[in-house]
């Protein structure tokens, strides 16, 4: 790759947030130390933004949902972020909630990212998780089940839009009797 092509390659990428590994793959360069030096130069010059250690964006207008799934991987957008977007809860949500392998709360550029831990077999199962525009996001049915999985007593405002066939097809991945009983009870009430 020629000297001027490195930055152009990043700017042409469809991703708004890139990791050091993503950039090394784009540059077809296995020397991550050289890539790190080059990236630091671009950040100092103002051509790229360092969002967090090891995460870069083309500018400050990066996709916050994409960033949320890039900070810790594997992860996907779920819980209240999806529930509020789909109308299952009516409370206003400012934080982005993410299913991950650990529990953390991180603030970047005045945006709170709340990571909630889910068992690995559930986390890596892609049933009910969609990938669109570089973002892994749960369907409303998966977010509903994820929420019931970590909260024993959660109040949903509107369950009419749920596709119960999808809910019952995703439910077995959790292997949780308490949750199965709660879902059956909510199904009968709706």
Secondary structure as GFF3:
##gff-version 3
##sequence-region A 1 190
A	DSSP	alpha_helix	5	12	.	.	.	ID=ss1
A	DSSP	beta_strand	17	19	.	.	.	ID=ss2
A	DSSP	alpha_helix	20	27	.	.	.	ID=ss3
A	DSSP	alpha_helix	32	45	.	.	.	ID=ss4
A	DSSP	beta_strand	49	52	.	.	.	ID=ss5
A	DSSP	beta_strand	55	57	.	.	.	ID=ss6
A	DSSP	alpha_helix	64	71	.	.	.	ID=ss7
A	DSSP	beta_strand	76	77	.	.	.	ID=ss8
A	DSSP	alpha_helix	79	86	.	.	.	ID=ss9
A	DSSP	beta_strand	96	100	.	.	.	ID=ss10
A	DSSP	beta_strand	104	108	.	.	.	ID=ss11
A	DSSP	beta_strand	111	117	.	.	.	ID=ss12
A	DSSP	alpha_helix	120	123	.	.	.	ID=ss13
A	DSSP	beta_strand	129	132	.	.	.	ID=ss14
A	DSSP	beta_strand	135	138	.	.	.	ID=ss15
A	DSSP	alpha_helix	140	150	.	.	.	ID=ss16
A	DSSP	alpha_helix	164	170	.	.	.	ID=ss17
A	DSSP	three_ten_helix	171	174	.	.	.	ID=ss18
A	DSSP	alpha_helix	177	189	.	.	.	ID=ss19
###
